Amino acid sequence: MIDLHSHLLPGLDDGPEEVSETLEIIKEMSFFGYTEIVPTPHKFHTLFDPDPNIVMGRISALNKTMVRRFSFEYMCNLPQIKALTDHREFSRTKDGYKVIMVEFHSPLVGKSEIEKSVFSLNAGGFIPLLAHIERYLKDDEFWLDLRKKYKVFFQSSVRTLAKPSFHIKKKQVIRFLEKGLIDNLGTDLHRATQLEKVEKGLTFFRNNFSGLGKDLFSDKFLFENS
């Protein structure tokens, strides 16, 4: 199992302040079944924009744990993304597209902005893995239609599955999973206090969607037509 969404590197963005908390998180994640964690510090965020060398320094300080590489959670600033020469992509598809994680500035982002951004990213050689899509509260048909029109991957947070059964976001993620719309489940972990929700969400997933597990905790992204 690989986690492709976390903010656990110490003193970097809005995650832990001390190495000890980061190490506690890593230890617990290994108990949950994770074999690798790929931290995704915020990039082009209004508050955070870490230099890759600083990020690698934080990883080196962890002394060969299961954190060995990183990517970014990019705020969807298209000119800044396209201007970079090193994107630290998760992987590349067979046809050469770079897979990067992207989030939008607000849960209230409009459908047209999401669609235009995905189109522009595709044109620039990227396939976005859109983080925590349940956060944006768009109807299921919007995401299904976006998938038909463009090259795009969808990620939901496993912690959403820890919410009460009546919660609107949890119910939407369940529908997404049933429709085969989710490509990846990430933890979006920031602090050790969230570990209980990760464990609870994983338990719910394993009890209800065990047949999907391997593909949803991987960095291998493929399209049928790639």
N, C-alpha and C positions, 0 to 999 in steps of 0.2 A: 504494500500500500504506500502510495506517495501522496503527500499533502501539498497542493499547489496554491495555497492561499493562507499566509500567516504574517503576522507582524511581531515576531518573537525575538528579533535581534535586539540586544540591550542598548538603550540610550540612543536609538536611531530615529524612530518616529513616535507613534502613540502606543508602543508596546512596553515591555518591561524596562525598568530603569537599571536593574542590576543583573549581572551574569547569573547569579544564583537562581533567580526566578526563571530565566531562560532554560537553565539546566533542569530545573524541576519540570518544566513543560515538556522538554524533550524526553525525559525519563517516563513520564506518564503517557506520552504519545506512543512510545515503544510498547507499553503494556496494552494499548488499544489495538496494536497490530501494525502500526506504521513502521516502515523500514527506511524511509527518507522523508525529510521535510525540506521543501524549497521555499525559503522565506521570500516574501513579495513586498518589500517596503514601498511606501507611496512614492510615486514619481510625478513631478509637475503638479503636486498638490500645493495649495496656497500656503501651507505651513511647512511642508516637507519636500525636499528635493535632493536626496543624498547622492554623493559622488560614489561611483562603483568601487573605487579604491578603499573608501571608508567602510563600505558594506563588506568587502572581502576581509578587511581587518577585523570586523566584528565576528565573522565566521571563523577566522583563524584563531581567535581568542577562545573559541569553544573547544579547541583541541581534539579534532577528528571525531566529532560526534556524527550522528546521521544527517547533519546539516553540512553539505559539501559545496553547494552552488546556490545561486539565487536568480530570481527574475525581478520584475517590478510590477506593481499594480499601478498602471498608468492612468492618470487623470486624462480624459479624452480631449487633449489639446493637440489637434492634428498637425499643425506646423512644427511644434516641438518634437513630437514623436518622429515625424518624417526626417527631421534634421539630424537625428542621432545616427551614428555609424555603428554603434554596438548596442543592440536591443536586449541582449540576454534572453532571447526567446526561449520558451519551454522546449520547442521542437520545430521541425519544418515538415510540411506535408510533402507528398511525393512530387507535387508540381512546384515546389520551391517556396511556398508561402510561409512567412514567419508567424508562429502562433504566439501572441502576447496577450496578457490580461489587461482589460480596459474597464474602467468604471466611469460613471458620469457624475457631474458636479452636484446633482440634486436628485432626490427621489421623485421630484416633480418634472423631470426632463420630459420634453414632448416626444411623441412618436416620430415626428418628422426629423427631429434632431438625431435621434438614435439611428434612423434609417440612412440619413445623409452621411453620418459618421461611418457607419459600416461600409457604405458604398465607397467612400473616400479611402478608408483603410485598405479595402480590397484593391483599389486602384494603385495604392502604394506598395503592394506586395505583402500585405498583412492579412491574417485571419484573426479577428479579435475573439478572445475567450471573454465573454461579457460576464463580469462578476456579479454574484448575488442578484440575479434578474428579478427575483420576487420582491426586491426592495422597491422597484419602480411601479408596482401595482398596475401593470398593463394587462389587458385581457389575453387569454391563451391564444386566441386567433392571431393577435399581432405577432407574437413570437413565432408561431407556425408559419405565417406568411413571410416573415423576415428570413427564416431558414430556407424557404423555397426560392427567394429572390437572390440571396447573397451567400457568400461563404462566411459562416459565423458559427462559433461554438458557444454553448451556454453553461454557466456554472451556477449552482445554488449552494447555500451554506448548509452543512450538515447540522449546524446548531438550530436551524429553523425547524428541523424535525423534532427537536426537544420541546417545542412549544406545545401548549394545550391543544387537544384535538379540534377544538372549534376555531382556532386561530386562522384568520384569512390567509396569511402567508404560508402556513403549514399546509393548509388544504390545497393551495395552488401548487406548491412543490410536489405534493403527492400526485396531483393531476399531471404535472410535467413528467414525473417519473413513469406514470402509467402510459403516457403517450410517447415515451422514448425521446423526450425533448431535451433532457439533461445529458450533457457530455462529461461533466465533472462535478464532484462534490468536494468542496474545500471546507476547512474549519473556520477560516477568517479569525483565527485566534489572536488576541492581543495580550491577554493576561492569564495567569494561572487560575484565577477565579472562574474562568470560562470552561475549564476542563470538564467539569461535571456535565455541562450541557453538551459538549462534544461526545462524551461517553453515552449520554442518554439518547442523543440523536443517532449515533452509530447503532445502538441497540435496537431502536425503532426501525432503522433501515434494514438491518440484518434479519429482523423478524418478519419484515414485510416485502423486501425487495432483494433477497439474498442472491437471486440469479443474475442480478445486474452488477454485483459488487466489483469484479475485477476491472471492468472497463471504466468505471466511474472514479477510480482512485489510481489513475495512470496519467503519464505525460505523453501518451501516444494518441495523436489526433489524426483521424483518417476520414476522408469522404469516399463514398462509393465511386465517384467519378474522378478521384484524384489520380 
